[in-house]
Amino acid sequence: MTYSSSFTKAHRKEMYRRLARIVRGSGPAPLPSFNDLRARLHLFEQSYAGLQTIEVANIVGTVDRSDDFDRDFLPRSPQTRERWERLERAFPSLGFPPISVYKVNDVYFVIDGNHRVALAKHRHAEFIDAEVTEIHTDIEIDEDIDFEKIIYLEQARRFMQQSGLERSRPMARIDFTRPQGFVELLDVIKAHGYDLMMEQNKVLAPHEIAADWYDRVYLPAVESIRWEKLLELEAGSTEGDLFLWVLQRRKRHDPQEGEQSLEDVARQAAHDQERRIKVRALRALGRG
């Protein structure tokens, strides 16, 4: 039987997809890198899980060959041809030696065996043998890896841990439209802790400070944000975003006019925003 390489078809398919993305104005579709993931999540805890038969569809990334293949393990460079064709001739029925992978939740990153995985995916194989090392993380990771989401979830996890809320108010849910919000809010809690310890003249644990801040500062402010319907007036914002926004407005308040509570600031912010919306609407009618 005459050997016929499938590399040209696979490489052409990747080039067509790349061209289509350029035409659509969309970004590249790189193969997710485990090293990038580890840098973002600081993954260190691991355990050897042994030889297993794993689903090819759940192999979503690589440790160090992200430049050679695209997100679907299609070859990006002609330099991978020789290795591809050598494997294809040696294992026509795909009975490869086991690959090596990291398992993170239910998905896998290839340590050794990227070309074997590429061939298996190209030939629509369902399973492949693999030496599996499990990496442990609380962050949910699936086949549609979104590094921006991963960064956000990791920042949220660190915030809960470092602020003390994880211990004192584990059910607290504070969301932002950007990960930096968690960093800014952590500074707010630390400042609250300093004031609280000066007020009580004693050292307090982080979880004690976090509980006091959450109960006496954050929750009342959020109730006012909801009551004043700021979420409707500031479309696309979260309660966490609006809390920081209200806090910034209070900082800009002239102290000579008297101290303002966050509830008062939220009320004034809602009034100002409603007025701006009405002015814009009247202007629009005038132009019409």
Disulfide bonds with the S-S distance in Angstrom:
none
